[in-house]
Amino acid sequence: MKNYRAIIVEDERLPRLSLLQKLETYHPDIEVVACCESYETALTAILRHRPDILFLDIQLQGHTTMELLRELKEAIPLPHIIFTTAYNNSEYLLQAIRFAAADYLLKPVDVSDLAKAIHRIEERGATTPTASPQFQAESGKVPFRTLNGTLYAGKDEVIYVRACGNYSSMMLAEGEEIVLERLGVIESKLGDRHFIRAGRNLLLNRDLIYKINHKHKCCTLRTPGGQEYDVELSAGGLDAVEKR
C-alpha cells in the first residue's frame, strides 16, 4: 500500500485522540499531518498540507463540514473524504455521496469499519490531484478564483492583497484584480515565507518592502522593475512590518 498523508478534523478531544490512536496503531502507513478542532484551523491546515485523506466530523462549532468542503472545492481539488459522525442520518449520507466521500463512519469508529474505508481508498488507486499540476510545477503559479474565471499568479507577481469582506483586492504589476476568496485562504496559498500579515486585512509581499514611513503610517513596496506602491498601515500592521 502507498503511504498517505491525512488530516483529522474533529472538534471533540476524545474522539479526535481515539481516531488518531487507531490510525497510528493499525495503519502506520498513514501519516497524520494535522489534527484540527475548528473550521478555521481545518481550512488553513488543509490548504497548507494538501492531504490525501480527510477524516471529517459533520458538525464543527457552528459550521458544518459541507461548508468547509464547498470553500475548499473553490480553491483546490478535494482529497479522499471519510466522514466521521455520531448522526445516523440519511440527509448526511446523501451529502456525503454528493462530495464523493470514500466512506461514512459512525462514532465511535470501529476498527474494522475504518480498515474497510481505507481499503476502499486503496481500490480507487488514485493519488490526490492538484490543480493544474504540470502548469503549476513549471510556472510556480497559484490559482485564484475571480469574477470571470481563474487567475494564475506567481508569488513574486503579487505585490499586496487587501481584504474587502468576502472577497479581496489583489494588486499585481499589471493592475488590480478582484479575487473571490477570503484573505485567510489567499494567505494559506501564498505562504508566510514570502508574505506577511500586516494587520487584520492586509497581506504584503515581504520581499518588496522598500521603506517604512512611521509618521504617516505607511510603507512603500518596490517591484524589481522599479514600480512603487504606497500602502497605508494600521498600528498593528506597522508593528508587524517592523518585526518581519
KAVEN-V820147 format. One record per residue. N is the residue number from 1. PSI is psi as a letter, one per 20 degrees, with the letter a starting at -180 (999 if undefined). OMEGA is omega as a letter, one per 40 degrees, with the letter a starting at -180 (* if undefined). BURIAL is 1 if it has 24 or more other C-alpha atoms within 12 Angstrom, else 0. Layout:
n;psi;omega;burial
N;PSI;OMEGA;BURIAL
N;PSI;OMEGA;BURIAL
This chain:
n;psi;omega;burial
1;q;i;0
2;q;i;0
3;q;i;0
4;q;i;1
5;p;a;1
6;q;i;1
7;p;i;1
8;p;i;1
9;o;a;1
10;p;a;1
11;i;i;1
12;p;a;1
13;g;a;0
14;g;i;0
15;h;i;1
16;g;i;1
17;h;i;0
18;g;i;0
19;g;i;1
20;g;a;1
21;g;a;0
22;h;i;0
23;g;a;1
24;h;a;0
25;g;a;0
26;i;a;0
27;m;a;1
28;i;i;0
29;i;i;0
30;o;a;1
31;o;i;1
32;o;a;1
33;i;i;1
34;q;i;1
35;p;a;1
36;q;a;1
37;j;a;1
38;r;i;1
39;g;a;1
40;g;a;1
41;h;i;1
42;g;a;1
43;g;a;1
44;g;a;1
45;g;a;1
46;g;i;1
47;h;a;1
48;g;a;1
49;h;a;1
50;m;a;1
51;r;i;1
52;h;a;1
53;p;i;1
54;p;i;1
55;o;a;1
56;p;i;1
57;q;a;1
58;g;a;1
59;p;a;1
60;n;i;1
61;m;i;0
62;i;i;0
63;r;i;0
64;q;i;1
65;i;i;1
66;h;i;1
67;g;i;0
68;g;a;1
69;h;i;1
70;g;i;0
71;g;i;1
72;h;a;1
73;h;i;1
74;i;a;1
75;h;a;1
76;q;i;1
77;p;a;1
78;q;i;1
79;a;i;1
80;p;a;1
81;p;i;1
82;o;i;1
83;p;i;1
84;p;a;1
85;q;i;1
86;i;a;0
87;o;i;0
88;m;a;0
89;p;a;0
90;h;i;0
91;g;i;0
92;h;a;1
93;g;i;1
94;g;i;0
95;h;i;0
96;g;i;1
97;h;i;0
98;h;i;0
99;j;i;1
100;l;i;0
101;q;i;1
102;h;i;1
103;r;a;1
104;o;a;1
105;p;i;1
106;q;i;1
107;q;e;1
108;p;a;0
109;p;i;1
110;p;a;0
111;g;a;0
112;h;i;0
113;h;i;0
114;g;i;1
115;g;i;1
116;g;i;0
117;g;i;1
118;h;i;1
119;h;i;0
120;h;i;0
121;g;i;1
122;g;a;0
123;h;i;0
124;h;i;0
125;k;a;0
126;p;i;0
127;r;i;0
128;p;a;1
129;q;i;0
130;q;a;1
131;p;i;1
132;m;a;0
133;g;a;0
134;g;a;0
135;g;a;0
136;h;a;0
137;h;a;0
138;h;a;0
139;h;a;0
140;j;a;0
141;q;a;1
142;p;i;1
143;p;i;1
144;p;a;1
145;p;a;1
146;r;a;0
147;h;a;0
148;j;a;0
149;c;a;0
150;p;i;0
151;p;i;1
152;o;a;1
153;p;i;1
154;q;a;1
155;h;i;1
156;i;i;1
157;h;a;1
158;p;a;1
159;g;i;1
160;r;i;1
161;p;i;1
162;p;i;1
163;q;i;1
164;m;a;0
165;c;a;0
166;j;i;0
167;r;a;1
168;q;i;1
169;o;a;1
170;p;i;1
171;p;i;1
172;r;i;1
173;h;a;1
174;i;i;0
175;a;a;0
176;q;i;0
177;p;i;1
178;p;a;1
179;p;a;1
180;l;i;1
181;q;i;1
182;q;a;1
183;h;i;1
184;h;i;1
185;g;i;1
186;g;i;1
187;g;i;1
188;h;i;1
189;g;a;1
190;h;i;1
191;q;a;1
192;i;i;0
193;h;a;0
194;i;a;1
195;q;a;1
196;p;i;1
197;o;a;1
198;m;a;1
199;a;a;0
200;h;a;1
201;j;a;1
202;p;i;1
203;p;i;1
204;q;i;1
205;o;a;1
206;h;a;1
207;i;a;1
208;i;a;1
209;p;a;1
210;g;i;1
211;q;a;0
212;p;i;1
213;o;a;0
214;h;a;0
215;g;a;0
216;j;i;0
217;m;i;0
218;r;i;1
219;q;i;1
220;p;i;1
221;p;a;1
222;p;i;1
223;r;i;1
224;h;i;0
225;i;i;0
226;j;i;0
227;p;a;0
228;q;a;0
229;p;i;1
230;p;a;1
231;p;i;1
232;q;a;1
233;q;i;1
234;r;i;0
235;g;i;0
236;h;i;0
237;h;i;1
238;g;i;1
239;g;a;0
240;g;i;0
241;h;i;1
242;h;a;1
243;j;a;0
244;999;*;0
